[in-house]
Amino acid sequence: MNSSELEGLMPDTITASSSTQRPAVRVKELSERDRRRLLMHFLALDESDRLLRFGTVLPDELITRYVQRLDFSRDAVFGVYDDNLHLLGVGHLAFSPREASPTLTNATLKERIAEFGVSVASNARGRGIGSRLFERAAIHCRNEDVDTLYMHCLSSNQTMIHIAAKAGMKIHREYGEADAYLKLEPASPVTMLAEAVEEQFAYFDYGVKANTKAALKWLRKLPSWKNK
């Protein structure tokens, strides 16, 4: 792996100057403790965004059931938090046996494949959040010995199709839907290090935001703050 490939895998603040780089998008792996915020993120999606994310306009009841059934021990879920600890974007990487997807059975010799789904809040578009979530999902797949990353979306979902095309995924369109899959390179010491470093940055960033929010909440209770 050459130096340019290494740069592409490392966190953005390491490889770009602050004068030209947009605010860093930190992608954190989510866990059981994030389930409530996941539900709030999905319920906040309007009908058009629900259609693009799930392929149909899911009612609140089914979205709640979807979040309740997320298995963090089997799948990987990634998120991008804002300063108020609201999820701006969520990427769900669902692993399944190769045989579960007949169209991809011949695409890989590995035991598992992964399907990626992403949603970004309407007030957070244009920041590259969807692409960063995809990049994190792809490197996680490599480190999990999965070489085929699959996406399924409506052909009208131009954002997902753009992300897929940018990543070099093969896109197949049929009956108003689009299937795309990407063949991934094997894991390497660099990919292992890159994911670990990114998670450390994201964890630290989350901690700073959580502590700042808690401090502001405490300050607002002080009489001197209330009188301002």
C-alpha positions in Angstrom: 0.0 0.0 0.0 1.5 3.3 -1.1 1.5 6.6 0.8 -1.4 8.1 -1.1 -3.6 5.1 -0.2 -2.5 5.5 3.4 -3.6 9.2 3.4 -7.0 8.2 2.0 -7.6 5.9 5.0 -6.4 8.3 7.7 -8.7 10.8 9.6 -9.2 14.0 7.5 -7.6 16.4 10.0 -4.3 14.5 9.7 -4.1 14.7 5.9 -5.5 18.1 5.1 -4.6 21.6 6.1 -7.0 23.6 8.2 -7.2 26.4 5.7 -8.8 24.2 3.0 -10.5 21.5 5.1 -14.1 21.7 6.1 -14.9 20.9 9.7 -13.9 17.3 10.4 -16.7 14.7 10.2 -16.1 12.2 13.0 -17.8 8.8 12.5 -18.3 6.9 15.7 -19.4 3.2 16.0 -22.7 3.1 17.9 -23.8 0.7 20.5 -26.8 -0.2 22.7 -26.5 3.0 24.6 -27.2 5.0 21.4 -30.4 3.2 20.6 -32.7 6.0 21.8 -30.8 8.6 19.8 -31.0 6.3 16.7 -34.8 6.2 17.1 -35.0 10.0 17.4 -32.9 10.3 14.2 -35.1 8.0 12.2 -38.4 9.4 13.5 -37.3 12.9 12.5 -37.0 11.8 8.8 -39.8 13.1 6.7 -41.7 10.9 4.2 -39.4 11.5 1.3 -36.3 10.7 3.4 -37.9 7.6 4.8 -38.7 6.5 1.2 -35.1 6.9 0.2 -33.7 5.2 3.2 -36.0 2.2 3.5 -37.5 1.9 0.0 -40.9 2.7 1.4 -42.5 5.2 3.7 -42.3 3.4 7.0 -44.8 4.6 9.7 -43.4 5.5 13.1 -44.4 2.1 14.5 -42.3 0.1 12.0 -39.4 2.5 12.4 -39.5 1.9 16.2 -39.6 -1.8 15.6 -36.6 -1.6 13.2 -34.6 0.3 15.8 -35.6 -2.1 18.6 -34.4 -5.1 16.6 -31.0 -3.7 15.7 -28.4 -6.2 16.7 -25.2 -4.4 17.6 -23.4 -7.7 18.2 -24.0 -8.9 14.7 -24.1 -5.7 12.6 -22.2 -2.4 12.7 -23.9 0.9 13.1 -22.1 4.2 12.6 -23.1 7.7 13.4 -22.1 11.3 13.2 -23.1 13.5 16.2 -23.5 17.3 16.3 -22.6 19.5 19.3 -26.0 18.8 21.0 -25.5 15.0 20.6 -28.1 14.7 17.9 -27.3 12.2 15.2 -26.8 14.0 11.9 -26.2 10.8 9.9 -26.4 7.1 10.4 -24.9 4.2 8.5 -26.1 0.6 9.1 -23.8 -2.1 7.9 -25.8 -5.4 8.0 -23.9 -8.7 7.6 -25.6 -11.8 6.2 -24.5 -15.2 4.8 -23.6 -15.1 1.1 -26.4 -17.4 0.3 -28.9 -14.9 1.6 -28.4 -12.8 -1.5 -28.6 -15.0 -4.6 -27.6 -12.1 -6.9 -24.2 -11.9 -5.1 -23.6 -15.6 -4.5 -21.1 -15.7 -7.4 -19.5 -12.3 -6.5 -17.5 -13.6 -3.6 -16.0 -16.7 -2.0 -16.3 -15.3 1.5 -18.9 -16.6 3.9 -20.5 -13.2 4.5 -21.5 -10.1 2.5 -22.5 -6.7 3.9 -25.4 -4.4 3.0 -25.1 -0.7 3.6 -27.9 1.8 4.3 -27.4 5.4 5.1 -29.6 8.4 6.2 -28.6 12.0 6.7 -30.7 14.7 8.5 -32.1 17.3 6.2 -30.2 20.1 8.0 -26.9 18.3 7.5 -26.8 17.8 3.7 -23.8 18.8 1.7 -21.2 18.2 4.4 -19.9 14.9 3.0 -21.5 13.0 5.9 -22.9 10.2 3.7 -19.6 9.7 2.0 -17.7 9.5 5.3 -20.2 7.0 6.7 -19.7 4.9 3.6 -15.9 5.1 3.8 -16.0 4.0 7.4 -18.3 1.1 6.5 -16.0 0.0 3.7 -12.9 -0.1 5.9 -14.8 -1.9 8.6 -15.8 -4.6 6.0 -12.2 -5.1 5.0 -11.1 -5.5 8.6 -14.0 -8.0 9.1 -12.8 -10.1 6.1 -15.7 -9.2 4.0 -14.9 -8.3 0.4 -18.3 -7.5 -1.1 -20.2 -4.4 0.0 -23.8 -4.1 -1.3 -26.2 -1.2 -1.6 -29.9 -1.3 -2.6 -31.8 1.8 -3.3 -34.4 3.5 -5.4 -33.1 4.8 -8.8 -34.4 8.2 -7.7 -32.0 8.2 -4.7 -29.4 10.2 -6.5 -27.3 10.8 -3.3 -26.9 7.1 -2.7 -26.1 6.5 -6.4 -23.6 9.3 -6.3 -21.9 7.7 -3.3 -21.9 4.3 -5.0 -20.5 5.7 -8.3 -17.8 7.7 -6.5 -16.7 4.6 -4.7 -16.5 2.7 -8.0 -19.4 0.4 -7.3 -21.0 -1.5 -10.2 -24.6 -0.2 -10.4 -27.4 -2.2 -11.9 -30.8 -0.6 -12.4 -34.1 -2.5 -12.8 -37.8 -1.7 -12.3 -37.1 1.7 -10.6 -34.5 0.3 -8.2 -30.7 0.2 -8.2 -28.4 -2.5 -6.9 -24.7 -1.8 -6.5 -21.8 -3.7 -5.1 -18.2 -3.0 -4.5 -15.3 -5.5 -4.3 -13.0 -4.6 -1.5 -9.3 -5.2 -1.0 -8.2 -7.4 1.9 -7.4 -6.0 5.3 -3.9 -4.8 6.1 -2.0 -3.3 9.1 -2.8 0.1 7.6 -6.6 -0.5 7.5 -6.6 -1.9 11.0 -4.6 1.2 12.3 -6.8 3.6 10.3 -10.1 2.3 11.8 -8.7 2.3 15.3 -7.4 5.8 15.0 -10.7 7.1 13.5 -12.6 5.5 16.3 -10.3 7.1 18.9 -10.8 10.5 17.3 -14.6 10.0 17.2 -14.7 8.8 20.8 -12.7 11.8 22.0 -14.9 14.2 19.9 -18.0 12.6 21.4 -16.6 13.0 25.0 -15.8 16.7 24.4 -19.3 17.4 23.1 -20.9 15.5 26.0 -18.8 17.2 28.6 -19.5 20.6 27.1 -23.2 20.0 26.9 -23.2 18.9 30.6 -21.2 21.9 31.7 -23.5 24.3 29.9 -26.5 22.6 31.4 -25.0 23.1 34.9 -24.1 26.7 34.2 -27.6 27.6 33.2 -28.8 26.6 36.6 -26.6 29.1 38.3 -28.4 32.4 39.5 -25.6 34.5 37.9 -26.2 32.8 34.5 -30.0 33.1 34.7 -29.7 36.9 35.3 -27.7 37.4 32.1 
